[in-house]
Amino acid sequence: MKSKEEIWSILETIPDPEIQVISIVELGIARDVQIEGDKVVVCITPTYSGCPAMDAITHDIREKFAEEGIKNTEIKMIYSPVWTTDWIGEEAKKKLKAYGIAPPDKTSTDKSLITGKKKIIPCPRCGSDKTILVSQFGSTACKALYKCEECLEPFDYFKCH
């Protein structure tokens, strides 16, 4: 049987199916690992309710574990506490930016829609603050679509929640 540390190392090799440059560990989806006799239990939390990637993530975990000789696996979906962008580490945010996705700011509280204050999202490509919201929904429901007024490139912004 593999140790918890070895299990976490395996999980770190599994990319998020929608953002291939970061792992499910870096994104904060993989929450806990338990070893119960010969069974490995992995607790995962969806980035939002109804996230379609969870089936793919569950499949990828089982497939990777099978490759590593781990046969007895249980995947538990954990809904409380709810996932928050606060769980995305700083290294993962750098990877998102390098990939062309504006990472979430430092906190999960975004009241810009309520207050009417324009949220300033720097362009991940050129760094300009001159960006505009095109749509509240980008390539996935957890991202918004922005456009840079300097380099004219569209980009996704990982919404805070």
N, CA, C and O of each residue as an XYZ file, in Angstrom:
644
protein
N       0.853     -1.190      0.000
C       0.000      0.000      0.000
C       0.893      1.246      0.000
O       1.921      1.295      0.675
N       0.481      2.219     -0.754
C       1.228      3.477     -0.837
C       0.898      4.362      0.366
O      -0.164      4.237      0.975
N       1.818      5.244      0.687
C       1.610      6.180      1.800
C       0.731      7.344      1.338
O       0.503      7.535      0.143
N       0.246      8.113      2.309
C      -0.536      9.311      1.988
C       0.265     10.265      1.105
O      -0.263     10.837      0.151
N       1.535     10.426      1.434
C       2.392     11.331      0.662
C       2.498     10.873     -0.789
O       2.470     11.691     -1.709
N       2.620      9.559     -0.989
C       2.690      9.017     -2.356
C       1.369      9.229     -3.096
O       1.360      9.521     -4.292
N       0.261      9.079     -2.380
C      -1.060      9.302     -2.983
C      -1.187     10.764     -3.413
O      -1.636     11.050     -4.523
N      -0.790     11.691     -2.531
C      -0.832     13.117     -2.882
C       0.053     13.408     -4.091
O      -0.316     14.211     -4.949
N       1.199     12.772     -4.166
C       2.093     12.961     -5.319
C       1.429     12.502     -6.615
O       1.584     13.132     -7.661
N       0.696     11.410     -6.533
C      -0.031     10.926     -7.712
C      -1.117     11.925     -8.102
O      -1.270     12.253     -9.279
N      -1.870     12.408     -7.115
C      -2.936     13.381     -7.393
C      -2.383     14.656     -8.029
O      -3.050     15.284     -8.852
N      -1.175     15.033     -7.649
C      -0.557     16.241     -8.215
C      -0.247     16.104     -9.702
O      -0.002     17.103    -10.378
N      -0.256     14.877    -10.214
C       0.004     14.671    -11.645
C      -1.273     14.695    -12.486
O      -1.209     14.616    -13.712
N      -2.425     14.804    -11.835
C      -3.702     14.780    -12.555
C      -4.131     16.215    -12.849
O      -4.447     16.969    -11.930
N      -4.143     16.595    -14.131
C      -4.522     17.971    -14.469
C      -6.031     18.176    -14.391
O      -6.809     17.235    -14.548
N      -6.423     19.412    -14.148
C      -7.829     19.770    -14.254
C      -8.219     19.580    -15.720
O      -7.496     20.049    -16.599
N      -9.340     18.907    -16.013
C      -9.681     18.642    -17.410
C      -9.996     19.899    -18.227
O      -9.896     19.877    -19.454
N     -10.371     20.982    -17.564
C     -10.702     22.215    -18.284
C      -9.531     23.191    -18.351
O      -9.494     24.057    -19.225
N      -8.580     23.057    -17.438
C      -7.394     23.925    -17.416
C      -6.191     23.008    -17.219
O      -5.749     22.791    -16.091
N      -5.675     22.483    -18.295
C      -4.668     21.424    -18.266
C      -3.332     21.816    -17.634
O      -2.509     20.940    -17.364
N      -3.096     23.098    -17.394
C      -1.790     23.522    -16.868
C      -1.696     23.456    -15.347
O      -0.615     23.650    -14.791
N      -2.809     23.184    -14.666
C      -2.763     23.061    -13.206
C      -3.432     21.759    -12.779
O      -4.360     21.271    -13.423
N      -2.936     21.219    -11.684
C      -3.460     19.942    -11.195
C      -4.689     20.163    -10.315
O      -4.991     21.277     -9.888
N      -5.381     19.055    -10.065
C      -6.545     19.124     -9.185
C      -6.141     19.453     -7.754
O      -6.963     19.935     -6.975
N      -4.892     19.199     -7.401
C      -4.380     19.581     -6.079
C      -4.138     21.088     -6.054
O      -4.552     21.767     -5.114
N      -3.467     21.615     -7.084
C      -3.172     23.053     -7.141
C      -4.445     23.888     -7.178
O      -4.487     24.992     -6.635
N      -5.486     23.355     -7.821
C      -6.747     24.081     -7.931
C      -7.568     24.000     -6.644
O      -8.525     24.753     -6.465
N      -7.191     23.087     -5.752
C      -7.908     22.954     -4.485
C      -9.100     22.023     -4.560
O      -9.924     21.995     -3.646
N      -9.204     21.258     -5.641
C     -10.307     20.304     -5.792
C     -10.066     19.067     -4.930
O     -10.980     18.600     -4.250
N      -8.850     18.533     -4.952
C      -8.502     17.390     -4.091
C      -8.325     17.925     -2.675
O      -7.425     18.724     -2.416
N      -9.182     17.483     -1.761
C      -9.236     18.058     -0.416
C      -8.599     17.178      0.653
O      -7.979     17.683      1.590
N      -8.750     15.867      0.514
C      -8.268     14.992      1.585
C      -7.994     13.602      1.019
O      -8.601     13.179      0.035
N      -7.078     12.917      1.659
C      -6.757     11.525      1.332
C      -6.790     10.742      2.632
O      -6.199     11.149      3.632
N      -7.492      9.609      2.608
C      -7.539      8.718      3.763
C      -7.201      7.310      3.290
O      -7.581      6.902      2.192
N      -6.493      6.585      4.118
C      -6.202      5.186      3.815
C      -6.923      4.350      4.857
O      -6.657      4.452      6.054
N      -7.854      3.512      4.370
C      -8.663      2.661      5.241
C      -8.387      1.206      4.869
O      -9.030      0.648      3.980
N      -7.427      0.603      5.557
C      -7.026     -0.764      5.228
C      -6.356     -0.788      3.868
O      -5.313     -0.164      3.671
N      -6.970     -1.526      2.907
C      -6.405     -1.574      1.553
C      -7.099     -0.593      0.603
O      -6.860     -0.612     -0.604
N      -7.958      0.262      1.160
C      -8.722      1.205      0.335
C      -8.177      2.624      0.478
O      -7.856      3.076      1.577
N      -8.079      3.323     -0.669
C      -7.697      4.734     -0.678
C      -8.960      5.549     -0.926
O      -9.662      5.342     -1.916
N      -9.241      6.478     -0.014
C     -10.399      7.360     -0.133
C      -9.886      8.757     -0.458
O      -9.063      9.316      0.266
N     -10.387      9.311     -1.562
C     -10.011     10.664     -1.967
C     -11.254     11.537     -1.898
O     -12.291     11.205     -2.474
N     -11.144     12.655     -1.189
C     -12.244     13.602     -1.078
C     -11.989     14.758     -2.042
O     -10.930     15.385     -2.019
N     -12.984     15.024     -2.892
C     -12.864     16.119     -3.848
C     -14.056     17.058     -3.707
O     -15.146     16.644     -3.312
N     -13.832     18.322     -4.034
C     -14.871     19.344     -3.952
C     -15.002     20.021     -5.308
O     -14.004     20.487     -5.858
N     -16.227     20.087     -5.865
C     -16.399     20.762     -7.154
C     -16.184     22.267     -7.029
O     -16.446     22.858     -5.982
N     -15.704     22.876     -8.111
C     -15.478     24.325     -8.089
C     -16.796     25.087     -8.027
O     -16.835     26.221     -7.551
N     -17.862     24.478     -8.500
C     -19.197     25.042     -8.319
C     -20.206     23.913     -8.465
O     -19.896     22.869     -9.038
N     -21.408     24.120     -7.949
C     -22.442     23.097     -7.980
C     -22.773     22.746     -9.431
O     -23.053     23.627    -10.245
N     -22.738     21.476     -9.737
C     -23.050     21.035    -11.092
C     -21.878     21.094    -12.051
O     -22.068     20.981    -13.262
N     -20.674     21.268    -11.538
C     -19.484     21.344    -12.390
C     -19.377     20.064    -13.231
O     -19.254     18.971    -12.678
N     -19.424     20.194    -14.566
C     -19.388     18.999    -15.415
C     -18.045     18.278    -15.414
O     -17.967     17.129    -15.849
N     -16.999     18.922    -14.940
C     -15.666     18.305    -14.947
C     -15.503     17.247    -13.860
O     -14.545     16.476    -13.903
N     -16.405     17.191    -12.893
C     -16.225     16.269    -11.768
C     -16.242     14.803    -12.205
O     -15.500     13.989    -11.656
N     -17.080     14.459    -13.184
C     -17.081     13.078    -13.682
C     -15.738     12.742    -14.317
O     -15.199     11.655    -14.108
N     -15.200     13.677    -15.091
C     -13.894     13.460    -15.729
C     -12.792     13.355    -14.676
O     -11.890     12.527    -14.802
N     -12.861     14.186    -13.645
C     -11.854     14.153    -12.580
C     -11.908     12.814    -11.844
O     -10.872     12.205    -11.578
N     -13.114     12.363    -11.519
C     -13.280     11.065    -10.853
C     -12.695      9.948    -11.724
O     -11.973      9.080    -11.231
N     -13.010      9.979    -13.000
C     -12.476      8.984    -13.946
C     -10.951      9.039    -13.994
O     -10.287      8.003    -13.951
N     -10.401     10.247    -14.084
C      -8.943     10.410    -14.166
C      -8.235      9.907    -12.908
O      -7.158      9.316    -12.991
N      -8.842     10.143    -11.745
C      -8.256      9.648    -10.488
C      -8.229      8.123    -10.502
O      -7.195      7.512    -10.230
N      -9.367      7.513    -10.819
C      -9.438      6.043    -10.846
C      -8.445      5.457    -11.857
O      -7.770      4.467    -11.574
N      -8.368      6.077    -13.032
C      -7.460      5.594    -14.075
C      -5.998      5.705    -13.638
O      -5.225      4.763    -13.809
N      -5.622      6.850    -13.077
C      -4.237      7.055    -12.631
C      -3.897      6.098    -11.488
O      -2.808      5.524    -11.455
N      -4.832      5.929    -10.552
C      -4.593      5.003     -9.446
C      -4.418      3.573     -9.958
O      -3.553      2.845     -9.472
N      -5.229      3.167    -10.934
C      -5.104      1.818    -11.502
C      -3.722      1.639    -12.134
O      -3.098      0.588    -11.984
N      -3.248      2.669    -12.843
C      -1.900      2.623    -13.432
C      -0.828      2.447    -12.357
O       0.205      1.821    -12.591
N      -1.090      3.008    -11.181
C      -0.133      2.952    -10.069
C      -0.334      1.724     -9.184
O       0.327      1.580     -8.156
N      -1.258      0.830     -9.590
C      -1.482     -0.400     -8.840
C      -2.441     -0.256     -7.673
O      -2.540     -1.157     -6.840
N      -3.144      0.854     -7.599
C      -4.122      1.068     -6.524
C      -5.480      0.641     -7.066
O      -6.055      1.313     -7.922
N      -5.982     -0.469     -6.566
C      -7.214     -1.061     -7.109
C      -8.469     -0.664     -6.333
O      -9.529     -0.454     -6.922
N      -8.341     -0.562     -5.013
C      -9.503     -0.292     -4.172
C      -9.555      1.202     -3.858
O      -8.823      1.701     -3.003
N     -10.442      1.904     -4.574
C     -10.510      3.362     -4.465
C     -11.945      3.812     -4.236
O     -12.880      3.275     -4.829
N     -12.103      4.793     -3.378
C     -13.402      5.449     -3.195
C     -13.188      6.945     -3.386
O     -12.270      7.531     -2.811
N     -14.044      7.555     -4.200
C     -13.994      8.999     -4.409
C     -15.228      9.585     -3.735
O     -16.358      9.244     -4.086
N     -15.005     10.464     -2.768
C     -16.118     11.118     -2.063
C     -16.227     12.562     -2.536
O     -15.241     13.298     -2.571
N     -17.442     12.949     -2.898
C     -17.710     14.327     -3.276
C     -18.076     15.092     -2.003
O     -19.035     14.740     -1.316
N     -17.315     16.132     -1.696
C     -17.529     16.929     -0.489
C     -18.066     18.302     -0.910
O     -17.435     19.007     -1.697
N     -19.231     18.672     -0.379
C     -19.864     19.940     -0.760
C     -19.763     21.014      0.312
O     -20.083     22.177      0.066
N     -19.321     20.625      1.495
C     -19.190     21.602      2.573
C     -17.869     21.359      3.287
O     -17.615     20.242      3.740
N     -17.026     22.375      3.399
C     -17.270     23.734      2.927
C     -17.222     23.795      1.400
O     -16.570     22.981      0.747
N     -17.931     24.786      0.851
C     -17.933     24.944     -0.599
C     -16.557     25.395     -1.072
O     -15.823     26.070     -0.350
N     -16.230     25.009     -2.291
C     -14.947     25.382     -2.884
C     -14.868     26.898     -3.020
O     -15.872     27.562     -3.279
N     -13.684     27.427     -2.845
C     -13.454     28.858     -2.991
C     -12.153     29.082     -3.752
O     -11.233     28.267     -3.681
N     -12.086     30.179     -4.469
C     -10.855     30.507     -5.195
C      -9.710     30.784     -4.230
O      -8.552     30.832     -4.646
N     -10.013     30.967     -2.957
C      -8.960     31.138     -1.947
C      -8.092     29.880     -1.837
O      -6.970     29.943     -1.336
N      -8.608     28.742     -2.302
C      -7.865     27.486     -2.229
C      -6.854     27.331     -3.365
O      -6.061     26.390     -3.358
N      -6.871     28.231     -4.328
C      -5.893     28.176     -5.421
C      -4.596     28.790     -4.916
O      -4.576     29.945     -4.492
N      -3.529     28.030     -4.960
C      -2.237     28.506     -4.474
C      -1.607     29.542     -5.392
O      -2.005     29.691     -6.547
N      -0.624     30.252     -4.865
C       0.052     31.310     -5.626
C       0.756     30.764     -6.867
O       0.737     31.407     -7.916
N       1.374     29.591     -6.762
C       2.042     28.995     -7.933
C       1.029     28.680     -9.025
O       1.293     28.893    -10.208
N      -0.130     28.171     -8.620
C      -1.181     27.861     -9.594
C      -1.685     29.135    -10.260
O      -1.978     29.134    -11.456
N      -1.790     30.222     -9.498
C      -2.218     31.498    -10.084
C      -1.213     31.982    -11.123
O      -1.597     32.537    -12.152
N       0.067     31.773    -10.854
C       1.104     32.143    -11.833
C       0.964     31.307    -13.102
O       1.122     31.817    -14.212
N       0.667     30.021    -12.929
C       0.487     29.141    -14.083
C      -0.732     29.566    -14.904
O      -0.691     29.559    -16.135
N      -1.819     29.937    -14.213
C      -3.010     30.414    -14.917
C      -2.674     31.639    -15.764
O      -3.034     31.716    -16.938
N      -1.984     32.587    -15.154
C      -1.624     33.822    -15.859
C      -0.738     33.524    -17.064
O      -0.956     34.078    -18.141
N       0.255     32.660    -16.896
C       1.150     32.298    -18.003
C       0.387     31.597    -19.125
O       0.780     31.664    -20.290
N      -0.691     30.934    -18.772
C      -1.530     30.220    -19.739
C      -2.501     31.160    -20.450
O      -3.130     30.778    -21.437
N      -2.623     32.392    -19.946
C      -3.513     33.371    -20.562
C      -4.845     33.545    -19.868
O      -5.756     34.161    -20.421
N      -4.974     33.005    -18.655
C      -6.189     33.166    -17.850
C      -5.853     34.084    -16.690
O      -4.925     33.815    -15.927
N      -6.610     35.173    -16.555
C      -6.385     36.079    -15.432
C      -6.797     35.356    -14.153
O      -7.946     34.932    -14.030
N      -5.877     35.210    -13.200
C      -6.214     34.505    -11.961
C      -7.124     35.353    -11.073
O      -7.176     36.574    -11.222
N      -7.842     34.705    -10.145
C      -8.682     35.469     -9.221
C      -7.829     36.341     -8.313
O      -6.671     36.026     -8.040
N      -8.427     37.468     -7.839
C      -7.652     38.281     -6.896
C      -7.544     37.548     -5.577
O      -7.921     36.381     -5.468
N      -7.041     38.222     -4.601
C      -6.642     37.570     -3.354
C      -7.796     37.065     -2.499
O      -7.604     36.171     -1.675
N      -8.991     37.620     -2.680
C     -10.108     37.203     -1.830
C     -11.252     36.657     -2.662
O     -11.365     36.949     -3.853
N     -12.093     35.866     -2.028
C     -13.218     35.269     -2.730
C     -14.449     36.172     -2.728
O     -15.480     35.805     -3.290
N     -14.359     37.327     -2.115
C     -15.494     38.233     -2.071
C     -15.421     39.216     -3.226
O     -14.502     40.033     -3.297
N     -16.390     39.138     -4.130
C     -16.462     40.047     -5.268
C     -17.839     40.693     -5.257
O     -18.834     40.054     -5.598
N     -17.893     41.944     -4.871
C     -19.162     42.648     -4.784
C     -19.324     43.674     -5.910
O     -20.165     44.568     -5.808
N     -18.539     43.558     -6.974
C     -18.573     44.558     -8.042
C     -19.941     44.640     -8.717
O     -20.359     45.726     -9.120
N     -20.645     43.519     -8.847
C     -21.971     43.563     -9.456
C     -22.972     44.288     -8.563
O     -23.871     44.965     -9.062
N     -22.824     44.151     -7.254
C     -23.737     44.785     -6.305
C     -23.439     46.275     -6.177
O     -24.353     47.100     -6.186
N     -22.167     46.615     -6.060
C     -21.781     48.012     -5.844
C     -21.765     48.833     -7.126
O     -21.803     50.062     -7.078
N     -21.710     48.164     -8.267
C     -21.643     48.886     -9.535
C     -20.244     49.389     -9.863
O     -20.035     49.994    -10.915
N     -19.277     49.145     -8.971
C     -17.899     49.559     -9.235
C     -17.272     48.593    -10.231
O     -17.369     47.375    -10.083
N     -16.633     49.153    -11.241
C     -15.985     48.323    -12.252
C     -14.810     47.574    -11.633
O     -13.951     48.163    -10.978
N     -14.795     46.291    -11.851
C     -13.697     45.458    -11.367
C     -12.541     45.578    -12.358
O     -12.723     45.386    -13.561
N     -11.368     45.894    -11.852
C     -10.197     46.028    -12.712
C      -9.470     44.689    -12.754
O      -8.933     44.216    -11.752
N      -9.471     44.100    -13.931
C      -8.817     42.809    -14.147
C      -7.668     43.036    -15.123
O      -7.913     43.312    -16.298
N      -6.423     42.925    -14.669
C      -5.287     43.122    -15.582
C      -5.222     42.032    -16.656
O      -5.504     40.864    -16.391
N      -4.851     42.432    -17.848
C      -4.689     41.492    -18.955
C      -3.524     40.545    -18.645
O      -2.428     41.006    -18.323
N      -3.746     39.227    -18.737
C      -2.652     38.289    -18.455
C      -1.575     38.283    -19.548
O      -0.480     37.760    -19.340
N      -1.886     38.853    -20.688
C      -0.914     38.856    -21.787
C       0.004     40.066    -21.747
O       1.226     39.923    -21.803
N      -0.590     41.283    -21.649
C       0.248     42.491    -21.711
C       0.320     43.242    -20.385
O       1.138     44.149    -20.233
N      -0.541     42.868    -19.410
C      -0.508     43.493    -18.097
C      -1.321     44.768    -17.965
O      -1.371     45.352    -16.883
N      -1.954     45.212    -19.033
C      -2.730     46.452    -18.999
C      -3.945     46.328    -18.084
O      -4.561     45.266    -17.996
N      -4.284     47.432    -17.401
C      -5.502     47.496    -16.591
C      -6.697     47.950    -17.420
O      -7.817     48.006    -16.912
N      -6.474     48.269    -18.671
C      -7.549     48.745    -19.553
C      -8.246     47.544    -20.180
O      -8.002     47.189    -21.333
N      -9.116     46.933    -19.391
C      -9.845     45.753    -19.845
C     -11.333     45.962    -19.629
O     -11.743     46.739    -18.767
N     -12.139     45.262    -20.418
C     -13.592     45.368    -20.282
C     -14.206     43.972    -20.202
O     -13.726     43.020    -20.817
N     -15.281     43.886    -19.424
C     -16.032     42.641    -19.309
C     -16.876     42.473    -20.567
O     -17.651     43.360    -20.924
N     -16.724     41.340    -21.234
C     -17.510     41.036    -22.427
C     -18.721     40.191    -22.041
O     -19.830     40.428    -22.519
N     -18.498     39.193    -21.163
C     -19.567     38.300    -20.737
C     -19.246     37.745    -19.354
O     -18.087     37.470    -19.047
N     -20.269     37.582    -18.523
C     -20.083     36.984    -17.199
C     -19.651     35.525    -17.297
O     -19.167     34.951    -16.321
N     -19.826     34.919    -18.482
C     -19.445     33.519    -18.661
C     -18.457     33.396    -19.805
O     -18.715     33.845    -20.922
N     -17.316     32.777    -19.504
C     -16.271     32.575    -20.501
C     -16.325     31.163    -21.048
O     -17.405     30.628    -21.298
N     -15.161     30.559    -21.234
C     -15.092     29.219    -21.815
C     -15.700     28.157    -20.899
O     -16.081     27.082    -21.363
N     -15.790     28.452    -19.608
C     -16.498     27.596    -18.651
C     -17.277     28.519    -17.714
O     -17.012     29.719    -17.654
N     -18.231     27.955    -16.990
C     -19.076     28.769    -16.115
C     -18.311     29.420    -14.970
O     -18.778     30.409    -14.405
N     -17.142     28.884    -14.618
C     -16.372     29.460    -13.509
C     -15.445     30.588    -13.975
O     -14.664     31.123    -13.189
N     -15.537     30.939    -15.252
C     -14.703     32.021    -15.777
C     -15.577     33.053    -16.479
O     -16.647     32.724    -16.991
N     -15.118     34.300    -16.501
C     -15.774     35.382    -17.233
C     -14.882     35.756    -18.413
O     -13.668     35.558    -18.372
N     -15.496     36.299    -19.467
C     -14.742     36.686    -20.657
C     -14.486     38.188    -20.642
O     -15.414     38.991    -20.541
N     -13.217     38.549    -20.745
C     -12.788     39.947    -20.796
C     -12.061     40.201    -22.107
O     -11.665     39.272    -22.810
N     -11.894     41.491    -22.421
C     -11.100     41.890    -23.585
C     -10.176     43.019    -23.162
O     -10.582     43.940    -22.454
N      -8.936     42.935    -23.603
C      -7.963     43.980    -23.311
C      -8.096     45.081    -24.361
O      -8.126     44.800    -25.559
N      -8.177     46.328    -23.910
C      -8.282     47.452    -24.839
C      -6.918     47.907    -25.349
O      -6.842     48.739    -26.254
N      -5.846     47.372    -24.779
C      -4.487     47.704    -25.243
C      -4.043     46.738    -26.341
O      -3.769     47.156    -27.466
N      -3.973     45.454    -26.014
C      -3.492     44.473    -27.005
C      -4.638     43.865    -27.819
O      -4.407     43.119    -28.771
N      -5.885     44.196    -27.428
C      -7.109     43.761    -28.122
C      -7.388     42.260    -28.029
O      -8.246     41.740    -28.742
N      -6.672     41.577    -27.162
C      -6.862     40.133    -27.008
C      -7.988     39.828    -26.015
O      -8.077     40.469    -24.967
N      -8.847     38.856    -26.336
C      -9.818     38.384    -25.343
C      -9.115     37.431    -24.379
O      -8.126     36.792    -24.737
N      -9.629     37.343    -23.163
C      -9.063     36.401    -22.191
C     -10.101     36.026    -21.156
O     -11.043     36.773    -20.894
N      -9.912     34.856    -20.575
C     -10.768     34.404    -19.480
C     -10.244     34.950    -18.166
O      -9.040     35.130    -17.982
N     -11.177     35.210    -17.251
C     -10.848     35.596    -15.876
C     -11.484     34.561    -14.965
O     -12.686     34.312    -15.053
N     -10.696     33.959    -14.099
C     -11.209     32.971    -13.153
C     -11.973     33.718    -12.073
O     -11.374     34.383    -11.227
N     -13.312     33.607    -12.102
C     -14.158     34.373    -11.185
C     -13.927     33.974     -9.731
O     -13.711     32.804     -9.416
N     -13.977     34.968     -8.858
C     -13.858     34.724     -7.415
C     -15.165     34.157     -6.888
O     -16.249     34.637     -7.220
N     -15.043     33.146     -6.079
C     -16.196     32.618     -5.333
C     -15.713     31.653     -4.285
O     -16.519     31.092     -3.543
